[in-house]
């Protein structure tokens, strides 16, 4: 069973004035892992601070579609990740089939280079891969069909809902390709402030039931209140779901 994790983009402002203290706070909430987004900037320092806090790395977001790929892959290895995630591709790539084919080719190229480093590669969605449709289907699903089966998917359930797709139904269709989930909550709009998981409109329980084996990563891009409190409340909510049997593990 993978521990609950936090995407460190959530605490970028808090970490700017003291990352070790923020990492300790995350561990004290009960989280066991994190997903860095900037490991390539200071891989050795981050590795040491995570070890001091008692946190592991479940995966890494990294610039994998540009000239920073080599450094990003090396950094992922340094911090102990086994999976690297493409955090986004341009929205215009998902407007038609030709664009999705381009996206698949570029992601596939990155996946092959990641494999040379002993790393798996995945892709993380925003709303535009679901809102835009190709051949009558959400573009993300067309992308999944075009990608090599070894390429994983990290489904962001908030952005899926924002893109007009039911997250649980999407996860059921994608099946075992989904290895990681970004679990976030709020109004399911592009600009509205996010909330602690369980306090918004996203059908979190149904999504977790649809992908019971995926790594669960809490991410709040921004929120109206205190971020650390929202992360603590999210952990409490998610662990209670398991304790009360509403979702497995």
N, C-alpha and C positions, 0 to 999 in steps of 0.2 A: 504494500500500500504506500503510495507516494504521499509525503506530507503536504499539507496546505502551504501554498507559496504566495509571495507578494511580488508583483512586477514593480521594480524599483523606480520606474518612471512616476509612479504614484507619489513618491516622497522626494522628488527631485529638488523641490524648494527647501524642504527641511534638511536634506543631506548636504545642501550647499554650504551650510554653516557648521557641519559636524556629522559626517557620514558614520563613523563608528558608533556614536550614541544612537543614531536612528536605527542602525542594524541591531543593536542590543535591544532597543525598544520593540522591534519587530519580533525578535526571539522571545522576549518576555511576554508578548501577547499569546504565544503558543505556536506561531508559525515555525516550520522547520526548514523552509527553503525560500529562495528568492529567484527571480528572473531578471538579471541585469539588462540594461539597455545601452550602457556605455562602457562595457568592460574593456573595449579596445583603447580607452583613454588612459587607463592605469591598471592593467591586469594584475600585476604583482601586488600592488597595494590593496586592491579589492580582495584578492585571494586571501591575504593575511587578515584583513578586517573581518571577512566572513568566518574564517576559522576561529578567530577570537570570540565572535558572537555565537558560535556553534550552529551556523547556518550552512546548508548545502546549496548547490545551484541546480535547479531543475532543467533549465534551458537558458539560452541567451538570445536576445534580440540584437541584430548586428547589421551594419551596412554591407550587404552581400551582393548587391546588384551594381556596384560601382568599383572604383579603383581601390577602395578601402578593404576589399574582400580578404586579401591575404593576411593583413594585420588583424582583422576581426576574427578569422578562423584560428589564428595563433593564440589570440587572447582567450577565446572560448576554451581551448585546451588548457591554458594556464589556470583558469579559474575552476576547472574541473567539470565542465559541462560535457554532456554527450549529445546534445541537440542544439542546433542553431536555427533561429527563426528569421525569415525575411519579414520585417515588420510591416511593409507596405510596398505596393507597386503603383505606378501612376494610374489615376482613375481613367484616363483616356484609353488605357490598354484594354479596358473591359467594356468598351462601347460596341465592339463587333467581334466577329470570330477571328478576323485577321489579327486584331490586337490581343486577343486571348492566346492565340498561337504564339505571338511574340513573347508574351508573359511566360508561357510554359517553356519556351526555348531558353529564355534568360534564367529562369528559376532552375531548370534542369542543368544548365551549365554550372550554376553555383552548387547544386547538389553533388555533382561529380567531383568538384574540387573539395567540398566538405568531406566527402567519403575518403579522399586521399589523406585527410587528417584524422580519420576514424570517427567522424561526426555524422549524425543524421541531420537532415535539413527539413524544415517545415515552412509553411506559409501562414501568415496571420492576416485576417480580413478586417476591413472597415465596412462602412455601409455601401460604398460604391460598387463592390463586387456582387452585392445582393440586389441592390436597387436597379442596376443595369442588367438587361436580359439579352441573351444570345440564343437564337433558335428557340425562343419561347421559355428558356430556363434561366435561373439566376446565373450570372456569368461565373461565379465561384464554382458552381457544379460543373460547368463546361471545362473550366481550368482543371479541376480534379480529374476529369476523364482524360485530359491531354497529358497530364504529368505522369512521369514514371511512378509505378506503385510504391517505390521506396520513399517518395517525397510525402511527408506528413502534413497534416493540417492542424493549425491552432485556431479553433473557432472562437471568435469573440461574440458572446451571446448578446451583449448590449448592441453592438453595431449590426448584428444580424437582425435584431428586432427593429432597429432604426431604419434598416434597409427594406423593411416591409415583409420580412420572412419570419415565420414562426420558428424560433430557435430549436425547439425539440424536434419538429418535423424535419428541419434541415439536418440535424445531427443524425436522425434515423436514416435519412437518405445517404449521407456520407459514410456512415458506418465506422468501420475500424480504421479508416484513414485518419480519423480525428484522434490525435494522441494527447493534445493539450486543450484546455479551455481557459479563456479569459472570462472570469466570473465578475460581472459588475452590474450595477443597478442604477435606477434613476428614471427619468421621464421617457427614455428611449427617443430622444430628439438629438439633433446634431449639436446644439449649443447649450441645452439645459444643464444645470449643475447635477452631477451624479450624487448618489447617496450611498450609505452603507448598504451592503448586500442584504436584501430582505425588506428594505424600506421603500422600494420603488415599484415600477410597473413591469419589469422584466420577469417572465415566467421562469424563475430560477430553478424551482424544484423540478419542474417538468424537463428542463434542459439537463439537469444533473442526472435524472433518471434515464435520459436518452443516451448518455455517454458515461456510463458508470465507471469505466476504467481509465478515463482521461485524467491527466494531471490537472488539478484545480488551482488556478492562479488568480488571486484577487488583484484587480487593477481598477483604480479610480483615476481617470485622466485629470479630473478636477472635481472639487465638491464645495458646497456652500459653507460647510462648517469645518471643524478641525480634522485634518486628514488622518492623523494618528488615531483619534477617537473613532473615526469611521472605519479604519482598518481593524481596530480592536472589536468593534461591534460586528463587523463582517465575519471575523473569526468566530465569535460567539454564536452567531446565527448559523453558520455552516456546520460547526461542530454539534450544535443542538439538533440540526436536521438528521445527522447520523445517529446521535444518541437516542433520539426518539423514533428511529426507524423510518422516517419519511423518505430518506434516500439511503442507499447502501454505502458502506464504508465511510 
